[in-house]
């Protein structure tokens, strides 16, 4: 998993993420300020960096998290749950697909502290989905991907593409973490779904 922190200052917020590879660490800095979004990096190819920036921009533009502080806390959570830059990119892309106000985030008193200039290890806020499915439908969808012996564990399952939308909603509903999808290497009708899981999320 990546090492990630959130810097929260009076006029900007930055998520700093470091991804640990065998040869060299990769660093990403994603900043949201009054002047807009920006990203800087070390060890990332230009094409991949552009893809991350595009996904960061689209995720912010989706307005699914209510305000900037809650959005950056979700970015922090996604970075912490990712093992690689590709995983983080997939998580941002999943966030970008969420409809506006799809996520309701509980208030955290220490999330925004305008006068606090310290480097903060901010706990991500609790995330609760606004269900469009019934509880029974959400449970059935979650059963497709949960660890049968430990439902709170990390999620890494292959499912049918047709089940993707309801499974993604069910993961947010039951674990409070943002899932992301990875293309199946051989079967276009299948997709790999991953998420940090309840135990690693903000609701535990």
Helices and strands as residue ranges (DSSP letters): E 3-8, E 12-19, E 26-33, E 36-42, H 46-61, H 68-81, H 85-96, E 103-105, E 119-120, E 127-129, H 135-143, E 155-160, G 161-163, H 164-175, E 180-183, E 190-195, G 198-200
